[in-house]
């Protein structure tokens, strides 16, 4: 009797364990059935980081281009013809006013204001080749002048001071080349050639002292 009782106890014990394992497997089966085979793990989205990096690169490139755009070397980086002559004179020709400005750390755009409409027009003219140059490589412009609105601006020349500095100019009583006695406006560029040789305009009528390197109309346009 005792042996039979022990046998029943062993069967119940092992049978219960087997039943428990079977129930666990049955409960796990539905969950496994609903999980897609080979489903990839969820990854953090990277596109915000990529967009941020691209935006930073574009902003940095734009800022760098704008700084370069304001340098004299930009002017002839692409437009060699006709800008080479102007940039060369600005850096290396001590007889030009442009070079005098360079020695004072005045850049091109401090005189030549960058206006979008003008730059677009200039770019289109360059692409079409719609411009002419003379034997020196300078543009054969007509009617382009530099007046007091360009030269006597804030941070540049003070025209009243310029007049005071040249009173009785050259030691001649009453002579002042910056005070016109003709009753007409005389532009700065009538005498001062920024990128070309300056011209003693007054000496078309007078015979005043001519600065070194300037052309003298009373001598047939010679220095």
Steps between C-alpha positions, in 0.01 A plus 500: 500500500778735591674439165182574306444821697857620421451422131181708488676790670788490246257493206308796636822693557644443152166525330437836663840629391439389144158657497644826637768512227239428235276782624797744496585404140136546395489848657823603325391374160248781419755772581757339273239459228421874501869614483606550133781277388836679488351837610778767518575678823369858527770758439509865597410735212812658350350747255482792751873465561573481126288808427671692781848414371407599143352829622814582699723424200288719270501791746877475547555483122271800444679704766839410354385593149368835623832584668687405181249701295616814680869446418666658193621155389135402443463757222724321252472144634254425218480819294867514398405714204447787573573497876866392492618852410305654787614254766862516379495880521336495842776285646810603306481837319615770742399777255131415531256622760368145527839393630502791745172367633645149521786634714235643734323162517199624303339212309318515168152473650559795729488714186305275264185416694375150420145535367324181394339647188831645380689177568241297309526741205881484508495120517268479198720745305806290581331175393389657171836671449307825475786734594804658339849573631773736389867423439569508876234241574263748668134530411419765242226650716325820406337737746608308810622744764594507867344798673480627857209263569743215447819644644384739772299247699510421869828336592668613178587853386353812657463745214519810721829375641631428150417856390675643806810289438543623141435867552768711325613174348849489356584829672277699265271749670130426449558168327298207627442210262217370719300821493357553156467855380309398190163467668476139387555174681837340439510132586790350691580277204549800272847511654544190715528177308441213739619231259660719234752783502366815665447810287563864592162616372553861616789539259268482204477873572769569759863408546507378857757273651435142393546218755760238415369234268189695397416587141505868409260620228707814450782271382289304260393248763856411600623478856 
